[in-house]
């Protein structure tokens, strides 16, 4: 179950980036569960990782390798998270990096590992190493669709985005894939995201873009309020587009940022639309806040409310649940007589209570839609923030109850 058509775009190959896929049989025999990215020499990579203190071994190792050198390969496996595995997990992650490095002719530090799947089980190193030759021999610039499918876990469909933009007479390509469906909450989510561009971007600017765009997209989505151990989002700049380096003072930085932002948002929204058991895609817009923190507190309180989420699933215009969530969000000195709450373009709450013009029929018409916007205007300042979420269905419970069986 998912919201919207969810078809993959036409992917534009990114010069300097090749992808390979293989089946290691980690969970299912014959299913692609290993993806390798090969990056051209001189490529630059920036990462944004989970803030979960129980972060997985591949997260720790990727952070370490990024600090040491410029990566040449990314190694991704699904079916096993290699999290909660102690020192053995670190040894296993490093063994896999070393095995790929030997086959590719690079150093182990030039390989970034990424894992996703079941927590607490040993990484099947031999299976993973055995699949590497097939992934490497199949490296090609046009394998984005296969890679999008090869990184999935409980997802029902692959997720991707691809755009091209002109920068000073040079065409820049941006392509990306993501995975995620459950245990989705900021800082980050149970997600992996890989975005590549052939633009040449100064390293500090690249990391700034990765942080800013990740914060505005993948760190603004939530399915169930759970932050995972393996989350990572990587921004790659191969530098192969033929134009000058993009620096902080470049006249083309703003155009590039907007193009990258569109890809980040598409990939993040695709995760919400494919949320486990999701039937609704919900935008929660908080306007008029005095500070970013209180805007996000309100947005996430509504987004994480089981009562709001189940009402959304039932298409039940029970607006009192939204009002109650706003009221318990912890905003100091909230003037409830001033704020307004809207469902779509229908005003629900005004002057401290139900809006005089509201009718149940209006609310029901909005709640019956697949895409729903809840707008909360706090009337306290000029800060606006947006969070994206979905409903909570019986299927979500079934998926997570049966996950390991």
Secondary structure, DSSP 8 states (H G I E B T S, - for coil): --SS----------TTEEEEEE---SSSTTS--EEEEEE-TT-EEEEEE---TT--HHHHHHHHHHHHS---EEEEEEEE---S-HHHHHHHHHHHHHHHHHHHTS-GGGEEEEEEEETTS---HHHHHHHHHHHHHT-BTT-HHHHHHHT-SS-SS-EEEEEEEEETTEEEEEEEEEE--SS--SSS-S-EEEEEE-S-B-HHHHHHHHHHHHHHTGGGB-SSS---SS-EEEEEE---SSS--B-TT-TTHHHHHHHHHHHHHHHHHHHHHT-TT---EEEEEEEEESSHHHHHHHHHHHHH-HHHHHHHHTT---HHHHHHHHHTS--TT--TTT-EEEETTEEEEETTEE-TT--HHHHHHHHTSSEEEEEEE--S-SEEEEEEEE---HHHHHHHHSTT-
